[in-house]
């Protein structure tokens, strides 16, 4: 595919990988923040190309993984309300709440429908005026502008049977929270790509300035990620800590002004929002402004709203921060598996634990082939 | 970095847990139980094998093979069709119902003879549509040289079913002494795919119309037994009748799931190479947009063959002469260790595990 294959060339990858290998022997821990990066890293086997001293830590950037148990329970409760059509992105269907998930709720009679965009949910609402349509809004600034646009559209069209259960989160407060954590062991960041198309790169300046860590805004193709690792390692070797933009083909320093306007028109920060595995992070969530209260599912419906602690055995927080290896968690691979996940890191295929669960087997393959040589 | 994990007893424990017979934990059927992935396996093993247990079923092939009067070997298979939409570019539910069961028989090396057809119709379903579907079934059956010789019709009230569901069963005869089975793959064998993958599933996703994508992708729905007959003829001519070890049609769950099933049944490791796997540009593009992986997308006119290395090239050449095998090629090979695992060398130069689908393959948001 034109404009895609160019970013997947293995010969260029080899050259980059060799360059990275020759730069330093220092053990480095780099975190990719976005779930999309984690996905690409595993899809293309990028870790195979990195030298053993460079370790990728798979951060909290999968918006599905960080939805806390209590909020998932709220989703299920909303989906089970009479005369409600509950619409969601497909990712959320299998995410376990404290007792069950949306797929089970659907099997038990809830009308849960997968949509590709919030506008599809609005379309369903217009088509079925006798029923109420709730859209489960989640994600970072990548997805929140489309939710905001949909709410503006619903407002303009005076749609009365449509609300949004808002779980949008913001990247900057979560990065801050990670960096403030005393046990953090990271040397640099493969910075958000699509989020940055909206919010720009200027807002990350506190990362090098206050915390002395390099951050490179990065695209999602495998060569993007390798190049970004090269740029981060180069900064470290040269003793620099800066914001660099590897994803210049779509990300601008000031972001997308129109999208930011729409966001601030519709949303305001929540004082606190809980993240699964990381706990409550101040000003990290978004809620609908008073002006758009009519579209807020949390105001229209009652939800249990319980705060449910992650299971005690689960050590996702430490794993997300790179303090612990997935397999150092007591329940890894035994009680907690991709089929029966307990913690956030095992929930989605791009969670760190789920990845390791597979990756361990890969290492076995690697060991065997080295033994043969 | 993972060395200490791999060498620790925990790794062995995880591997044991992975192979453990899965239990059904759910209290209700969910859509994941029908996706062809791991949940469906759990269901089949946890419920159907539990109650229906017998040596023929326990093999978990797409068809049962048995002898009649100690002489001829017969193959018997059944499949139900609930595709939505009922018509799509390249086919419809009727054509699919014939091809699917014919192919399940063909994958044992059988020549399909007779089919049954059971219809579950929803009150209000247009007769004209039914007529079109029946005509399409007859055309597919004639092309495949099989006859629909028995059938059944039920009508349920509106809402009791979605438009039309079809079940077909089929019976065929295996005319040689060949023994084709998912458990026959051996280290050194080559993995062949008969053409481009992911066409059917992608066509259906787009035909559902939720995506407002327009493409010219068509379903690959086709009967494969003539192709299989040519492959069998080739190995028989070469004097190596056992050279075709396993044949499977990678329908639900796609090539990834089928290869995992073979790797598990044969206790082997299968390694495929991304750059060798044929995928149409349009399918690649659609999957890229939808966040799907063609390896997990359904096919309805493709087969996977595991064949002995010595004759692999000859078989591929022969397959390419058949209209349903024009795109045939080798995509990987079978190795001994680690057992039960499928991996892929990516076009980018890395390696990844190609696991069985854990739930339904869902479009991603990030």
Contacts between the chains, C-beta under 8 A, distances in Angstrom:
chain1	res1	chain2	res2	distance
A	1	B	281	6.5
A	1	B	284	5.8
A	1	B	285	6.0
A	1	B	288	7.0
A	4	B	288	6.9
A	8	B	347	6.1
A	8	B	348	5.5
A	9	B	348	8.0
A	10	B	347	6.2
A	10	B	348	5.3
A	10	B	349	4.2
A	13	B	348	5.6
A	13	B	349	5.3
A	14	B	349	6.3
A	17	B	349	7.9
A	34	B	366	6.8
A	35	B	366	4.7
A	36	B	366	5.1
A	39	B	364	7.4
A	39	B	366	7.9
A	42	B	352	5.9
A	43	B	346	7.3
A	43	B	352	6.4
A	44	B	346	4.9
A	44	B	348	4.2
A	44	B	350	5.2
A	44	B	352	7.4
A	45	B	345	7.7
A	45	B	346	5.0
A	45	B	348	6.8
A	45	B	349	7.3
A	45	B	350	1.9
A	45	B	351	4.6
A	45	B	352	4.8
A	46	B	348	7.4
A	46	B	350	5.7
A	47	B	350	7.2
A	48	B	349	7.3
A	48	B	350	4.1
A	48	B	351	5.5
A	49	B	348	7.9
A	49	B	349	6.1
A	49	B	350	5.9
A	52	B	1	6.4
A	55	B	1	5.5
A	61	B	366	7.5
A	62	B	366	6.3
A	63	B	365	7.3
A	63	B	366	6.1
A	64	B	365	7.6
A	64	B	366	7.7
A	89	B	363	7.5
A	89	B	365	4.4
A	90	B	360	7.8
A	90	B	362	3.1
A	90	B	363	5.0
A	90	B	364	7.4
A	90	B	365	7.8
A	91	B	362	6.1
A	91	B	364	5.9
A	91	B	365	5.5
A	91	B	366	7.7
A	93	B	359	7.4
A	93	B	360	7.7
A	93	B	362	6.3
A	94	B	32	7.2
A	94	B	358	7.8
A	94	B	359	4.9
A	94	B	362	7.9
A	103	B	30	4.5
A	103	B	31	6.6
A	103	B	32	6.1
A	103	B	359	7.3
A	104	B	26	6.7
A	104	B	27	7.9
A	104	B	28	6.2
A	104	B	30	5.9
A	106	B	30	7.0
A	106	B	31	7.3
A	107	B	26	7.9
A	107	B	28	4.1
A	107	B	29	6.0
A	107	B	30	4.5
A	107	B	31	7.7
A	108	B	28	5.8
A	114	B	362	7.0
A	114	B	363	7.7
A	115	B	210	7.8
A	116	B	210	6.6
A	116	B	211	6.5
A	116	B	363	6.4
A	120	B	210	6.9
A	138	B	365	7.9
A	139	B	365	6.0
A	139	B	366	6.5
A	140	B	366	7.9
A	142	B	366	6.6
A	143	B	365	6.3
A	143	B	366	7.8
A	194	B	366	7.8
A	222	B	348	4.7
A	222	B	350	7.9
A	325	B	5	7.1
A	327	B	5	4.4
A	327	B	8	7.2
A	327	B	10	5.8
A	327	B	11	7.9
A	332	B	10	7.4
A	332	B	14	7.9
A	333	B	10	6.3
A	333	B	13	6.6
A	333	B	14	3.6
A	333	B	17	6.5
A	334	B	13	6.3
A	334	B	14	7.4
A	334	B	17	6.3
A	337	B	14	8.0
A	337	B	17	6.7
A	337	B	18	7.9
A	338	B	358	5.5
A	339	B	22	7.4
A	339	B	38	6.4
A	339	B	358	6.3
A	340	B	25	7.0
A	349	B	358	7.3
A	356	B	2	7.4
A	356	B	5	7.3
A	357	B	14	6.9
A	358	B	352	7.9
A	358	B	353	4.3
A	358	B	355	6.1
A	359	B	2	6.3
A	359	B	353	7.5
A	360	B	2	5.9
A	360	B	5	5.3
A	360	B	6	5.7
A	360	B	11	5.6
A	360	B	14	6.9
A	361	B	15	7.6
A	361	B	338	6.4
A	361	B	341	5.7
A	361	B	353	5.9
A	362	B	343	6.7
A	362	B	351	6.0
A	362	B	352	7.2
A	362	B	353	5.7
A	363	B	2	4.3
A	363	B	3	6.9
A	363	B	5	7.4
A	363	B	6	4.6
A	364	B	6	5.5
A	364	B	11	7.4
A	364	B	338	5.1
A	365	B	269	7.5
A	365	B	338	6.2
A	365	B	341	7.4
A	365	B	343	6.1
A	365	B	351	7.1
A	366	B	351	7.7
A	367	B	3	7.8
A	367	B	6	6.5
A	368	B	337	5.6
A	368	B	338	6.9
